[in-house]
Amino acid sequence: MPDATGLELLARELRERVPGSVVGTEHFRGKGAIHVAPEAIRESLEVLRERGFRFLASVHGVDHYPEEPRLAVHYELLDMEGLDRVALKLRVPVADPHVPSVTEAWPTADHQEREVYDMFGVVFDGHPDLRRILMPEDYEGHPQRRDFPIGGEPVLFTHNETTTPRWFA
C-alpha cells in the first residue's frame, strides 16, 4: 500500500464484505498490513484477489514470544498491474494453533504452509499433505520458535577432542 489512507479504505471494504474479519491495521515504513481473524483468512484473501491482488508471494510464520496469542502467519499479496502490495496477518495461540489452509485457492501456498507447520507448529486445517518438509518426520519440536533450545551437540576441535565425549576411545 502506498499510503495509510488506501490501507484503511481496503480494510473498510474487507470489513463490509467479510464481517468480523478485520482485527486491525498497521502502516509502517511504507508497508501496509491488515490483521484478520484466523477463521476469515480464506474469504479475506478472495476479496483481495478480486481487488487485483492476484499473486500470493509469501506465506511465513512468526513467533511473538512471550506475547499471546504468540504464533502468527503472514500472507504477502501483490497486485502486479497496480504495482502494489499488502500483507494479511493473523495470530493464533500455541495451545490451539489452527488456521484454515488456503492451498485449494492459492496452490503456491502448499509448500509454504508445510514449512510454517514444520518450523513453527501451526496446523493448517484442510491442507492436502500437511507433513514436515525440512525436518525429519520423527523430529520433536519446532526449531523456529523462540523458546526452542539452542544447545545442540558439541563441535569437535583440536583443543577439545580429548575431552568431548570420548569419541576416540
Secondary structure, DSSP 8 states (H G I E B T S, - for coil): --SHHHHHHHHHHHHHHSTT-EEEEEEETTEEEEEE-GGGHHHHHHHHHHTT--EEEEEEEEE-TTSSS-EEEEEEEEETTTTEEEEEEEEE-TTS-EEE--TTT-TTHHHHHHHHHHHH--EEET-TT-S-SSS-TT--S-TTSTTS---------TTTTTTSTTTT-
